[in-house]
Amino acid sequence: MDPLDTLRAAFSPVPGYLDAATCGLPARATAEAMHAALDTWQAGRADLAVYDEAVTASRAAYARLVGVDPTWVAVGSQASVLVGVVAASVPDSAEVLTVDGDFASVVFPFLAHADRGVTVRTVPLESLADEIRPSTDVVAFSLVQSVDGRVADVEAVRAAATAAGCLTVCDVTQAAGWFPVDAALFDVTVCSSYKWLSAPRGTAFQTVRPEVLDRLRPTSAGWYAGHEIWSSVYGPRMALATDARRLDVSPAWLCWVGTVPALELFAAAPVHDVHRYTVGLADAFRAGVGLPPGGSAIVRLPDDPAGSRRALLAAQGTRAAGRGGGVRLAFHVWNDAADVDRAVATLSAT
């Protein structure tokens, strides 16, 4: 079977579910793994070593997916926690450049350090590269914007950041799973895996270039960040891992059991094929409602304050999200042409 077909076949179709940008659907293997883990736990046979193996396997699969070595990858719970590591590590009075309207988890961790002089400038996505200046210490942005699916000009941002000598922090949550992601292009990336990667909420990843690792304070340092995990469960002596594991957040065990099959499925699929398929569905929808191609798996349409368009879609069997005063549709591997036709027919009838 074609690798893309294998990935698509791993999910039980939910007709009209166009909301991967809010919450992905679990693959059958993920649901089965979590059911089995619950049964094992209930029977009093939970094994922490098995859970630890799930974290290790998930870390390795994510590293393959974003093109880096597993030693670059830290595990955590949510994107804001991992961005918070960077925010806690910037110097007093640092200048951080972000995108106007970007997801709060990219911006709020830096705003929380205003008391020590950290300033946050927000600019339009299209101006991000041009607004990087010698005084900029960090540029933090989403690769794909949550509200409308716009994709950042990575090459322009990287070139400007290199010229200014500033740290690049990229949230790939709305990209990984359908868009080709090369985490090595950035100093730091973060990713919550419960959206396009279809993992349980509560698992997230951070990649860190080795040369900037010493600049990050391990704010969640605990036993799981230790060089020898099972020898680090009691203090006061602290010996953290020498690679990105030193930034690990102690894992929510059962979530990781369900993450392994999800990440391994996506890591095994040719991402360019996934990208072509998902954007193809989105562009077919755009054509159906009279819009030009958008180059993104996410489509946002304007809506009235009452959310009439979203409500109409829901009434006709299409689940979409209300975001930023509009309705957001997200096309993923479990979707097909019938989902496109249903949504187009619903909106064309208005």
N, C-alpha and C positions, 0 to 999 in steps of 0.2 A: 504494500500500500504506500502511496505517496506520503512523505513525512507530514505535509500539511493536512492531508486527509486523516492521518493517524491522530494528529492533535485535535482536529475537529471532532473526530469520532469519540474522543475521550470524555466529551461532555454530553449530558442529556439535554436535548434542545428544550428551551423554554420560549415558545413563540412570542415574538414581540418584545423580548427583553433587550432593550437598547440602553443599558445603564451600567456598562462596565466601568465607566469613569467614576461612578459612585461606589459600586461594590461588585466585584466579579462573581461569577457563578462557580461553584466548586466542581472540579472534575469528579467523576465517579470514584476514582482511586482515592481522592482526598477524603470524600465522605466515608468511604469504606474504612480507610485507615483510622479516622477519628472515632468511628463507631467501635472498631476493634480495640482502640486504646481506652475508650471509656469502659468497655466490658472488662478489660484487663485490670483497670484501676478499681472498678467496683468489686472485682473478685479478690482484691488485696494482693495482686501480683505485679503492681507497677514496678518498673525497673528503671532507675535513673540512668543507668548505662545505655539503655535503649534510647531514652530521650536524648542523651548526649550525642549518640550516633546520628539521630535525626538532625540535630543542629549542624553537625559536621558535614553531613551529606547535603543539607540545604545551602550551606556556605559554599561548598564546592560547585553546586549546580548554578548558583547565582553568579559566581565568579566566571563560569563558562559563558553564561548568558550575556554578561557585560564586558567580556574580553580582558579580564585581569587575573592575576594569580590569587588563590585563596588567602594568601598572607596579607593581601590588601583589604580584606573584607572583615568588618565588624558586624555583629548582630545586635539588634535592639528590638524595640516594641513599636514605636511610632516615629514618623519623620521629625516631629518637633523635638523629640528627645535627642535625636542625632544631630540636628541642626544646632540644638542647644549646646552641644559639646564645642562646636566652633565658636558660638557666641560667647561662651564663658572663657574662651582662649584668646580673643582679640584684646589688644592692649587698651588701656584707658584712652578715651578721646579718639578712638578709631572711627574712620568713616566707612560706612557700609552702603553699597549701592544695590538697590533692589528694583523690582518691576512694579509699577503702579497696578494694583488689582491682583497681584500674585497671591497664591494660596497663603493663608495666615501662618501655617507652620514654617514657611520659609522666612517670614518677616518678623513675627512676634518674638521669637527667641532673641533677636538683636535689639528690638525695641525695649525689651525687659532690662537692658543694661544702660538705659539712659542715665541712671543715677551716677554712673562713673564716666559720663561724658561721651559714650558711644552715640554717634549720630547716624541716622538712616535716611538716605535720600531715595526717593522713588521717582522713576522716570518711565515713559512709555516703552513697551517692549522693543519697538522699532528703533528707539534711540539709545538702547542700552550700551552698545559698544561705543558710540560717540560720547557718552557721558562718563566713561571711565577716564579718570584723570590722575596725575601723580599723587594726589592726596588720598586716593581711594585705597583702602586697605583690603577690603573684601568686596567682591561682586557675587551676589547670591540671587539665583533665579531658577525657575522651573524650565526644564527643557521643552515641555509642552504645557501650555497654560491650561489650568483646570477649567476656567470659565468658558472657554471657546475653542480650545484645541490649537491655537496658534503655536508655531514651532519657532524657537529662538534661532538666530543666526549664530551658530556655535563658532564657526571659524572667525567671524568678525569679533566676537566677544573674546575669544582666546587671544587673538592677535593684540587687541587693545590691552587686555589684562597682562600679557607678557611684557608689553612695552612699559606699562605702569608699575610692574612688579607687584601686582596685587593677587590675593588668593581667590581662586574660583571655586564656588560652591554651587552645585547643580542638583536640584531635586528632579529625579527621573521617574517619580511615581506615576505620572500620567503618560509615560513613554514606554518604559520597560514592559514588554509583553506584546507590543505591536510595532514599535518603532525601533530601528537599529540604534543601540546604545553602546558607545565605546567609553567606558568609565575612565580609561587612561587619559582621555583628553582633558580631564578636570583634576584639580587638586583634591577635592572632596565631592563625593556624590552621596545622596541619600535616596532611599526608596521604601515606601510602604507597599507591601506585596499583596494586599487584599483587594486591589482593584484589577488591573489588567493581568496580573500574574495569578489571580484566582486562588490565593492562599487565604487561610483564616486571618481575620484581623488580630493583630497582636504580634506579628512578625515583620521585621523591617531590616534593612541592610544599609551599611555605610561603607564606601570605599575611600581609601586614603592613600595618596601617593607616598611611598616610603620616605621621600626626602622632606615631607612636611609633617610627618607623624609626630616628631618631637615638639611641634608647635601647638599640639592639641592637648588640653588638659583632660585626663580621664575622669570626668565628673561623676561617673557612675561606677567607679572602681569597686569591685567586690570580688568574691571568691572566683566568679566565673571569668574574670579578667586576669586571673593569676597565671603565671608561667606554667605551673603545674596545678591544674584546676583542683584536683582532689587533695592537694597538700596546702591549699590556700583557704580552707574553710574557717580557720581561726587566726586571730591576730596575736601580737601586734606586728610581727614581721611581714612586710609586703614586698613581694617580688612579682611584678606584673609581666605579662607576656611582652616579648620584644617586637612583635609585629602588631597589626591592627587589632588583634584579639584583646589588646590592653584596653580597648574602648568598648568591649562587649558589655551589654546589659544582661544580667541574669535572665535566662529565657523562661517564658511561660510554656512549660513542657508540652502540653497537649497540642497547642497551636503548631508547634514545630513538626509534630507527627504528621499533621495534615499538609504542611508546607512542602515536605520532601517530594511527594508525587507531583504536585503542581509545578514546582520549579524544574524538576527533571523533564517533565513534558515540554515545557517551553524552551528549556536549554537544548533539547534534542531537535526542535523544529527549526528549519531555515528561516531566520527572522525576516529576510527580504521577501520571502514568499508570504509570510504572515502580514507584512506591511502592505504588499501589493493587494492581498485579498481584502483586508479591512478598509484600506483607503478606497479600493474599488467599490465596495458597498456604500461607503459614505458619499463618494462622488456620484454614484448612481442615484442616491437619494437627493443630492443637491441638484442634479439635472432634472429630477422629477418635480422639484418645487421651483424650478426656474433660476437656479444659482449656478455660477461657474464652478469648475473643480476647485477644491480647497487644499488638497494635499495632506489632509489629516483624517484620522478615524473619528474625530469628534466634530460634530456640527452643532452650532448654536443658532437658533432663530429667535427673533424678538417675540415677546409675549406681553400681554397687558398685565396690569397689577394683580388682577384676579387669577392669573395663570390659566386663561381660557384655552389656549392652545394645548398646554400640557394636560388639562382635564379632558379635552376632546380626544387626545391620543390615548389616554388611559381608558376612556369609555369604549374605545374601539380595539383595545387589546395591546396597546404599545406602552411600555413603561419607559419613561424618560425622566430627566431631572429638571427642576427649576433652579437656574443659576444666573445671578447677575441681571435679573430682570428679563430673562429669556428662558427658552426651553432648550435643554442640551441633550442631544442624542449621541450615543457612543456605539460604534459598530465593532464587534469582536468576532472571534473565530466561530462561536456557536451560532452566529447570525447567518442568514442567507437572503436570497433575492425576495423570498416571500415576506420577510420582515421589512425590507425596503418598500415593496409594493403596498403593504398594509399602511405604513406610515405616510407614504405619498398620497394614497387614496383618501386617507382620513383628512389630511390637510388640504387636498385639492377640492374637497367637498365644501369647504368654508368660503 
